[in-house]
Amino acid sequence: MTKMKRTLIAVLALNSLARGASLAELRDLAAKSASALSLTKQLLYHTDGMTLEKAIEAGAQMNALARTTEDAKRGFAEFGKKS
């Protein structure tokens, strides 16, 4: 597990515990793609205060970027195997 993923999991765990999350929910978060969680968090911070139109545009750009990550490529490959 990379340092980035460990750090992200720790931050998400603390935030989740603060809002009353269960251990099952924390395990579910830990199983998620670190890059997807990181990009989502970046998008949420980035779009704060934007107009709806600008936020949608930023979301579309982040979606395009997310599809280029190694996590996404692995996910697409796994999905293709199931079909």
Secondary structure, 3 states (H helix, E strand, C coil): CCHHHHHHHHHHHHHHHHCCCCHHHHHHHHCCCHHHHHHHHHHHHHHCCCCHHHHHHHHHHHHHHHCCCHHHHHHHHHHHHHC
